[in-house]
Amino acid sequence: MWKDIRKKDSKKFCESSSDARFFKKYNMNAIIMNAKGGNMHGKEEYIELDSLKKLQEIYEEVIL
């Protein structure tokens, strides 16, 4: 699974804030992974459960 993801979206930019910007200063790559959703920090904030499950699977594969 991990290899498939690297091939698919190897150079995507994150639209949210993260600490990855600090790595860029030193010309280092960073991986940012999050589930899909919308209306962040608002009353109608939501997360797509299928993407949360996929993210869990990715974390499990990377960690284990």
Secondary structure, 3 states (H helix, E strand, C coil): CHHHHHHHCCCCCCCCCCCHHHHHCCCCCCCCCCCCEECCCCCCCEECHHHHHHHHHHHHHHHC
